[in-house]
Amino acid sequence: MHSIQTKIMALTMAAILVSVLGFGTMSYASIRRESANSSAETMWLLCENCRASIENYLDGIVQSVEMVSRYATEELDAVELVESGVIGLDGGSNLEPRLTPEQEQLDHYLDGYMEKVEGVFRSVANHTNGAVAFYYRINPEISTSVEGFLYSRVDTATYTRKHMTELAAYEKDDMGHVGWYYTPLLRGRPSWLEAYDNDNLGVRMFSYVAPLYKAGTFIGVIGMDLSYDTLISRVRDIQLYETGFAFLVAEDGRVVYHPLLDSDSMLTELDSRLESFVPSLKQNKGNTEPVYYMVNGEQRQMFFSTLSSGLKLIVTAPVREIDASGQRLRRILIFMSLGILVVFGVVSGFIMSKLIKPLRRLTDASERLAAGDYEVQLDYDGNDEVGTLTRAFQRLVEHLKIYISDLNSMAYRDSMTGVKNKAAFAISTRKINDRIHMGDKVRVPRFAVVMLDCNGLKMINDTYGHEKGDAYLCMSSRAVCDIFSRSPVFRMGGDEFTVLLEGAEFEEREELMERFNALAERINAGASEPWERLNIAKGLAVYDPAIDSDVESVLKRADELMYEDKKRSKACR
């Protein structure tokens, strides 16, 4: 067995030798490499943090549209669609009005339906950051008189109703006028529209639109618009290091926003070498390895991450700023390598921390044990004094666990019948009461209490002796346990037992009570002595949150029912 002192001396001498011979050169190379990796990881984390910040903004739009879409779909009556004969329409192909009684009935229904959806959508939009417009456009095949609604607060403080765009007046590929309608129709799923000039509202924006279907029928489009300037301002506010910034591009490398490039220009205009980087923009997530390029003779590093809208958020900064801390660290290391005493102190401190670690863990385990936590585990198995002490401590913990387990068994078990005692019942009661007092209306506790009283125990004790009385109690306890085999049974006093019914036995409580009566009849049919008969009064009460404030209230009702059963039994005898 090697002592800790011997280990410290040996490792210290080895550390001094390594420090003198190779610390300077090896550490310089290692720190240079780790600095580059750390800088790249920091830039990637910054990119992800910026993406998360903007994503929270976009998620507000997405959640609002999806919330209203679900509401609008659930509120739509499929029977009305069936009766009006519009089931199966797929959107926009037939714009001719149908002047039929069924159509008039459907239009009347849609008027009321749109009024409800409009109220919900307005409330949601008022609580959605960045939204400048919201709309619901009905499929023209379903109704030409009920178009839907469009509200905008472009250039206004509040939402103002606008005229709906006439779909038939524009070609389907006219993105500025009707792209918000036909794009989700063609895609068949909720999606973001890239930045475009909305000719209806006269502003550049992003849109999140969702097609609505009911009973296989295309109902229309629900959408919400996000101002281009609002989103770009959040990107523009991102600052990295001293001169780093963020910008947005599409997956084909087309610039959506860049402080130095015009919109719709190509990313390769920064550096032609980025042409090999553009294909990687089609990745769903982003790059974890840095991309380098040159701008005005300065090398820059960038990472990108994909927003839920499909746009790519790119963060970039000069390499000299990113690696500034690494350069300072390397200069410091050169000077530190000249002082062997400084190196010796650092290495010695590191070695000591490694050696002291198992002692600290042993101290922490001792404190946990003193606080009553007997589940501590120590895995240090060194062949030294600490290892010996650790193993002895672990054996002590195991012995304490066994001792405490034995004490608990004696404290919460009835010594004669083997069932749980009144102290155990108090613990179970406290747990159920805690659930009751939590006030959770969704997970209201469902349980029942059965009270049982062994009739005639005093007569058996007085007439035949306490030995027969004990036999009568044990036989009764076994019968109760046999019937309520999956529920805890408690001996509450001399001749009283209590059962807490939960789960499956709670659902089968009436059947179990009948089975108990049947068991009593079978036992009594073959019994010749009083202590061999099963003569028990019973009372069952189910927890009712309307009248019961705790388990004790249910127990009291069960006790009253048990005494009523005892009275009936005496009357029959």
C-alpha positions in Angstrom: 0.0 0.0 0.0 1.4 3.4 -1.0 0.7 6.4 1.2 -0.7 9.6 -0.1 2.5 11.4 0.8 4.5 8.9 -1.4 2.2 9.5 -4.3 2.4 13.3 -3.9 6.2 13.2 -3.9 6.5 10.9 -6.9 4.0 12.9 -9.0 5.5 16.2 -8.0 9.0 15.1 -9.1 7.6 13.8 -12.4 5.7 17.1 -12.9 8.9 19.1 -12.3 10.8 17.0 -14.8 8.1 17.3 -17.5 7.7 21.0 -16.9 11.4 21.7 -17.3 11.8 19.5 -20.5 8.7 20.1 -22.5 6.0 22.3 -20.8 6.6 25.4 -22.8 6.6 23.9 -26.3 3.8 21.4 -25.8 1.6 23.8 -24.0 2.0 26.5 -26.6 0.9 24.1 -29.4 -1.9 22.7 -27.3 -3.3 26.1 -26.3 -3.1 27.3 -29.9 -5.2 24.3 -31.0 -7.6 24.6 -28.1 -8.0 28.3 -28.6 -9.0 27.8 -32.2 -11.5 25.1 -31.2 -12.9 27.2 -28.3 -13.3 30.3 -30.5 -15.2 28.3 -33.1 -17.4 26.7 -30.4 -18.1 30.2 -29.0 -19.1 31.6 -32.4 -21.3 28.6 -33.0 -23.0 29.0 -29.6 -23.4 32.7 -30.3 -25.1 31.8 -33.6 -27.4 29.4 -31.8 -28.3 31.9 -29.1 -29.1 34.6 -31.7 -31.2 32.1 -33.6 -33.1 31.2 -30.4 -33.8 34.9 -29.7 -35.2 35.4 -33.1 -37.0 32.1 -33.1 -38.9 33.1 -30.0 -40.2 36.1 -32.0 -41.2 33.9 -35.0 -42.8 31.3 -32.7 -45.2 33.9 -31.4 -46.5 34.3 -35.0 -46.6 30.5 -35.6 -48.4 29.7 -32.4 -51.0 32.4 -33.0 -51.8 31.2 -36.5 -51.9 27.6 -35.4 -54.1 28.4 -32.5 -56.6 30.2 -34.6 -56.4 27.5 -37.3 -57.3 24.8 -34.8 -60.2 27.0 -33.4 -61.5 27.8 -36.9 -61.4 24.1 -38.0 -63.1 22.8 -34.8 -65.8 25.5 -35.0 -66.7 24.7 -38.7 -69.7 22.5 -38.9 -69.1 19.6 -41.4 -72.8 19.0 -41.7 -73.3 22.4 -43.2 -70.7 21.6 -45.8 -72.3 18.3 -46.7 -75.8 19.8 -47.0 -74.6 22.6 -49.2 -72.7 20.2 -51.5 -69.2 21.7 -51.3 -67.5 18.6 -49.9 -64.3 17.8 -51.8 -63.6 21.3 -53.3 -59.8 21.9 -53.5 -59.6 25.7 -53.9 -60.0 28.4 -56.4 -60.8 26.5 -59.6 -64.5 27.5 -59.8 -65.2 31.1 -59.1 -68.8 31.2 -60.4 -71.5 31.9 -57.7 -74.0 29.2 -57.1 -77.4 30.8 -56.5 -79.1 27.9 -54.8 -81.0 27.6 -51.5 -78.3 25.4 -50.2 -75.7 28.1 -51.0 -77.8 30.8 -49.3 -78.0 28.6 -46.2 -74.3 28.0 -46.2 -73.5 31.8 -46.7 -75.8 32.6 -43.8 -73.9 30.0 -41.6 -70.5 31.3 -42.8 -71.5 34.9 -41.8 -71.9 33.8 -38.1 -68.9 31.5 -38.3 -66.6 34.2 -39.6 -67.8 36.6 -36.9 -66.7 34.2 -34.2 -63.4 33.5 -35.8 -62.7 37.2 -36.3 -63.2 37.9 -32.7 -60.8 35.2 -31.6 -58.2 36.2 -34.2 -58.4 39.8 -33.2 -57.8 39.0 -29.5 -54.9 36.7 -30.4 -53.3 39.2 -32.8 -53.4 42.0 -30.2 -51.2 39.8 -28.0 -48.8 38.8 -30.7 -45.5 40.8 -30.9 -44.6 42.0 -34.3 -47.8 41.1 -36.2 -48.9 43.9 -38.6 -51.8 42.0 -40.3 -54.0 39.0 -39.9 -56.6 37.5 -42.3 -58.8 34.6 -43.1 -59.7 34.1 -46.8 -62.5 31.7 -47.6 -62.2 29.4 -50.7 -64.1 31.2 -53.5 -65.5 27.8 -54.5 -67.4 27.6 -51.2 -68.8 31.1 -51.2 -68.3 34.3 -53.2 -70.4 36.4 -51.0 -68.5 35.5 -47.8 -64.9 36.3 -48.5 -63.4 36.5 -45.0 -61.6 39.3 -43.4 -58.3 41.2 -43.4 -57.0 43.5 -40.7 -53.9 45.6 -40.8 -52.1 48.1 -38.6 -49.6 49.2 -41.2 -49.2 53.0 -40.6 -51.8 52.8 -37.8 -51.8 52.2 -34.1 -54.6 49.7 -34.1 -55.9 47.0 -36.5 -58.1 48.4 -39.2 -60.3 46.3 -41.5 -59.2 46.3 -45.1 -60.8 45.1 -48.4 -60.1 41.5 -49.2 -58.0 41.0 -52.4 -60.0 39.8 -55.4 -58.3 36.5 -56.2 -59.8 36.3 -59.7 -58.2 39.6 -60.7 -54.6 38.2 -60.4 -52.6 35.3 -61.8 -51.8 32.6 -59.3 -48.0 33.3 -59.5 -48.5 37.0 -58.6 -46.6 36.8 -55.3 -47.2 40.4 -54.4 -51.0 40.2 -54.5 -52.1 36.5 -54.1 -49.0 34.6 -53.1 -50.2 34.4 -49.5 -53.3 32.4 -50.7 -51.9 30.1 -53.4 -48.6 29.2 -51.8 -50.1 27.4 -48.8 -52.8 25.9 -51.1 -50.1 24.4 -53.3 -47.9 23.3 -50.4 -50.8 21.8 -48.5 -49.2 22.7 -45.1 -48.6 25.7 -42.9 -45.4 27.5 -43.9 -43.5 30.8 -43.9 -43.3 33.0 -47.0 -39.9 34.5 -47.6 -39.6 38.3 -47.6 -41.7 39.8 -50.4 -43.4 43.1 -51.2 -47.0 42.9 -50.3 -48.7 45.0 -53.0 -52.0 44.9 -51.2 -50.7 46.7 -48.1 -47.7 48.4 -49.7 -45.1 47.0 -47.3 -42.3 44.4 -47.4 -43.0 41.6 -45.0 -42.8 37.9 -44.0 -46.0 35.9 -43.8 -46.9 32.7 -42.0 -49.9 31.1 -43.6 -51.9 27.9 -43.0 -54.4 26.1 -45.3 -57.6 24.9 -43.6 -59.3 21.6 -44.4 -62.5 20.2 -43.1 -63.9 16.8 -44.1 -61.4 16.7 -47.0 -62.5 20.1 -48.3 -60.2 23.1 -48.7 -61.9 25.8 -46.6 -59.5 28.7 -47.0 -56.3 30.3 -45.7 -55.5 31.8 -42.3 -52.4 33.9 -42.0 -50.5 36.6 -40.1 -47.9 39.0 -41.5 -44.7 40.1 -39.8 -43.1 43.4 -40.9 -39.8 43.0 -42.7 -38.4 46.0 -40.9 -39.4 44.6 -37.5 -37.6 41.3 -38.0 -34.6 42.9 -39.7 -34.2 45.4 -36.8 -33.8 42.4 -34.4 -31.1 41.0 -36.7 -29.5 44.4 -37.0 -29.3 44.7 -33.2 -27.1 41.6 -32.9 -23.5 42.6 -32.2 -20.6 40.2 -31.9 -17.2 41.1 -30.5 -16.3 44.6 -31.7 -17.3 44.6 -35.4 -19.2 41.3 -35.8 -22.8 41.3 -36.9 -25.6 39.0 -38.2 -27.4 38.8 -41.5 -30.1 36.7 -43.3 -29.9 34.8 -46.5 -32.1 32.3 -48.3 -30.9 28.7 -48.8 -29.8 29.5 -52.4 -27.4 32.1 -51.1 -29.6 35.1 -52.0 -29.3 37.9 -49.5 -32.4 38.9 -47.6 -30.6 41.3 -45.3 -26.9 42.3 -45.1 -25.5 45.6 -43.8 -23.0 45.8 -46.7 -25.1 44.1 -49.6 -28.3 44.9 -51.2 -31.3 42.6 -50.8 -31.6 39.9 -53.5 -27.9 40.1 -54.2 -25.8 36.9 -53.9 -23.7 35.9 -50.9 -20.8 35.2 -53.3 -20.4 38.9 -53.9 -18.6 39.1 -50.6 -16.0 36.5 -51.6 -16.1 34.2 -54.6 -14.7 31.4 -52.5 -18.0 31.3 -50.7 -19.5 29.6 -53.8 -18.5 26.2 -52.3 -20.2 27.2 -49.1 -23.6 28.0 -50.6 -24.7 24.3 -51.1 -24.3 23.7 -47.4 -27.1 26.3 -46.7 -29.6 23.6 -47.7 -28.9 21.8 -44.4 -31.8 21.9 -42.0 -29.7 23.0 -39.0 -26.4 24.7 -39.7 -22.6 24.3 -39.7 -20.6 23.3 -36.7 -17.2 24.0 -38.4 -16.2 27.6 -39.1 -16.3 29.0 -42.7 -13.6 31.5 -43.5 -13.6 34.2 -46.2 -11.9 37.5 -46.9 -13.4 41.0 -47.0 -11.3 44.1 -47.6 -8.1 42.1 -46.9 -9.4 40.9 -43.5 -10.1 37.2 -42.7 -13.5 36.6 -41.2 -15.2 33.6 -39.7 -18.9 32.8 -39.9 -21.5 30.2 -38.8 -25.1 29.8 -39.9 -28.2 28.4 -38.3 -31.6 27.7 -39.9 -34.7 29.6 -38.7 -38.1 27.9 -38.6 -39.1 30.2 -41.6 -36.4 28.5 -43.7 -34.1 31.6 -43.7 -30.5 31.2 -42.7 -29.2 33.4 -39.9 -25.5 33.9 -40.3 -23.1 35.5 -37.7 -19.7 36.7 -38.7 -16.7 38.5 -37.1 -13.1 39.1 -37.9 -10.8 36.2 -36.9 -8.5 38.6 -35.0 -11.3 39.6 -32.7 -12.5 36.1 -32.2 -9.1 34.8 -31.4 -8.0 37.9 -29.3 -8.2 36.0 -26.1 -6.3 33.1 -27.5 -3.5 35.4 -28.6 -3.3 37.0 -25.2 -3.2 33.6 -23.6 -0.3 32.4 -25.8 1.7 35.5 -25.0 1.1 35.0 -21.3 2.2 31.3 -21.6 5.5 32.3 -23.1 6.4 34.4 -20.1 5.1 31.8 -17.7 7.2 29.1 -19.2 10.3 31.1 -18.1 9.4 30.7 -14.5 9.7 27.1 -13.3 8.5 28.0 -9.9 5.2 29.3 -11.3 4.8 26.1 -13.3 5.6 24.0 -10.3 3.0 25.7 -8.2 0.3 25.2 -10.8 1.1 21.6 -11.4 1.3 20.8 -7.7 -2.0 22.5 -7.1 -3.6 20.4 -9.8 -2.1 17.2 -8.5 -3.2 17.9 -5.0 -6.8 18.6 -6.2 -6.9 15.2 -7.8 -5.6 13.5 -4.7 -7.9 15.4 -2.4 -11.0 14.7 -4.5 -11.8 11.3 -2.9 -11.5 12.8 0.5 -13.9 15.5 -0.4 -16.4 13.0 -1.7 -16.0 11.0 1.5 -16.7 14.2 3.5 -19.8 15.0 1.4 -21.1 11.4 1.9 -20.6 11.7 5.6 -22.7 14.9 5.7 -25.4 13.3 3.7 -25.4 10.3 6.0 -25.7 12.5 9.0 -28.7 14.2 7.3 -30.5 10.8 7.0 -29.6 10.0 3.4 -28.6 6.3 3.4 -28.3 5.9 -0.4 -24.8 7.4 -0.6 -22.5 5.5 -2.9 -18.7 5.8 -3.1 -16.7 4.2 -5.9 -13.2 5.2 -5.0 -11.2 1.9 -4.7 -7.6 3.1 -4.4 -5.1 0.9 -2.6 -4.3 3.6 0.0 -5.5 5.0 3.3 -8.4 6.8 1.6 -9.5 3.7 -0.2 -9.5 1.7 3.0 -11.5 4.4 4.8 -14.0 4.6 1.9 -14.6 0.8 1.9 -15.1 0.8 5.6 -17.5 3.8 5.3 -19.5 2.0 2.6 -19.9 -1.1 4.8 -21.1 1.1 7.7 -23.7 2.6 5.4 -25.0 -0.8 4.3 -25.2 -2.0 7.9 -27.1 1.2 8.9 -29.6 0.7 6.0 -30.3 -2.9 7.2 -30.7 -1.7 10.8 -33.0 1.2 9.8 -35.0 -1.2 7.6 -35.5 -3.5 10.6 -36.5 -0.7 12.8 -39.1 0.5 10.3 -40.5 -3.0 10.0 -40.9 -3.2 13.7 -42.3 0.3 14.0 -45.0 0.0 11.3 -46.1 -3.7 11.6 -48.6 -5.3 14.0 -46.6 -8.0 15.8 -49.5 -10.4 16.2 -51.3 -10.3 12.8 -48.4 -9.1 10.6 -50.5 -6.4 8.9 -49.6 -2.7 9.1 -50.3 -0.8 12.3 -51.9 2.5 13.2 -48.6 4.4 12.8 -48.4 3.1 9.2 -52.0 4.2 8.6 -51.1 7.7 9.8 -48.3 7.9 7.2 -50.6 6.7 4.4 -53.3 9.1 5.5 -50.9 12.0 5.4 -49.8 11.2 1.8 -53.4 11.1 0.6 -54.3 14.3 2.5 -51.4 16.0 0.9 -52.8 15.1 -2.5 -56.3 16.3 -1.4 -55.0 19.6 -0.1 -53.0 20.3 -3.3 -56.4 21.2 -4.8 -55.7 19.6 -8.2 -59.2 19.4 -9.8 -57.8 17.3 -12.6 -56.2 14.6 -10.5 -58.7 14.3 -7.6 -57.8 11.3 -5.4 -60.1 8.4 -5.9 -60.1 6.0 -2.9 -62.4 4.4 -0.4 -62.0 3.3 3.3 -63.3 0.0 4.6 -63.7 -0.3 8.4 -64.0 -3.8 9.9 -64.8 -4.8 13.5 -64.4 -8.3 14.9 -67.6 -9.0 16.7 -67.5 -11.0 19.9 -63.8 -10.7 20.7 -64.5 -9.8 24.3 -66.8 -12.8 24.8 -64.1 -15.1 23.3 -61.4 -13.7 25.5 -63.6 -13.9 28.7 -65.0 -17.3 28.0 -62.2 -19.2 26.2 -59.1 -17.2 27.0 -56.9 -14.6 25.2 -55.1 -17.4 23.3 -58.4 -18.2 21.5 -59.1 -14.4 21.1 -55.7 -14.0 19.4 -56.4 -16.9 17.1 -59.8 -15.3 16.2 -58.0 -12.0 15.4 -55.3 -13.8 13.3 -58.0 -15.8 11.3 -60.0 -12.6 10.7 -56.8 -10.7 9.6 -56.0 -13.5 7.1 -59.5 -13.4 5.7 -59.3 -9.6 5.2 -55.9 -9.8 3.6 -57.1 -12.7 1.3 -60.0 -10.6 -0.1 -58.2 -7.2 -0.2 -54.9 -8.7 -1.4 -53.8 -5.6 -3.4 -54.6 -3.0 -0.8 -52.9 -2.1 2.5 -54.6 -3.6 5.6 -54.1 -1.9 9.0 -54.9 -3.1 12.5 -56.2 0.1 14.2 -56.9 -1.3 17.7 -57.8 -4.5 19.5 -60.6 -5.7 17.2 -60.6 -3.1 14.4 -59.1 -3.3 10.9 -59.0 -0.7 8.2 -58.4 -1.1 4.4 -57.5 1.7 2.0 -58.8 1.0 -1.5 -57.2 2.6 -4.5 -56.7 1.7 -8.1 -58.2 -1.6 -9.3 -59.6 -2.6 -5.9 -61.3 0.7 -5.6 -63.1 0.1 -8.9 -64.0 -3.5 -7.7 -65.0 -2.4 -4.1 -68.6 -3.7 -4.2 -67.5 -7.0 -5.7 -64.9 -7.4 -3.0 -67.4 -6.7 -0.2 -69.6 -9.4 -1.7 -66.7 -11.8 -1.9 -65.9 -11.1 1.7 -69.5 -12.0 2.7 -69.3 -15.2 0.6 -65.9 -16.1 2.3 -67.5 -15.6 5.7 -70.4 -17.9 4.8 -68.0 -20.7 3.7 -65.8 -20.3 6.8 -68.8 -20.2 9.2 -70.4 -23.3 7.5 -67.5 -25.4 8.6 -66.7 -23.8 11.9 -67.6 -25.5 15.2 -66.0 -23.0 17.7 -66.7 -19.3 18.1 -63.0 -18.3 17.4 -63.2 -20.3 14.2 -66.1 -18.2 12.8 -65.7 -15.1 10.7 -68.0 -12.6 12.4 -67.0 -9.1 11.2 -69.0 -5.9 10.9 -68.1 -3.8 7.9 -68.5 -0.3 6.6 -67.3 1.2 3.3 -67.2 4.9 2.5 -66.0 6.5 -0.8 -64.1 9.8 -0.8 -66.4 12.6 -2.0 -64.6 16.0 -2.5 -67.9 17.7 -2.1 -68.3 16.6 1.5 -64.9 15.2 2.6 -62.0 17.5 3.5 -59.6 14.7 4.4 -59.2 11.0 4.9 -60.4 11.3 8.5 -63.8 12.4 7.2 -64.1 9.3 5.0 -62.9 7.1 7.9 -65.6 8.6 10.1 -68.4 7.8 7.6 -67.0 4.3 7.2 -66.9 3.8 11.0 -70.6 4.9 11.2 -71.6 2.5 8.5 -69.7 -0.3 10.3 -71.5 0.4 13.5 -74.8 0.3 11.7 -73.8 -3.1 10.3 -72.9 -4.2 13.8 -76.3 -3.1 15.1 -78.1 -5.0 12.3 -76.0 -8.1 13.1 -77.0 -7.9 16.8 -80.6 -7.4 15.9 -80.6 -10.5 13.7 -79.0 -12.6 16.4 
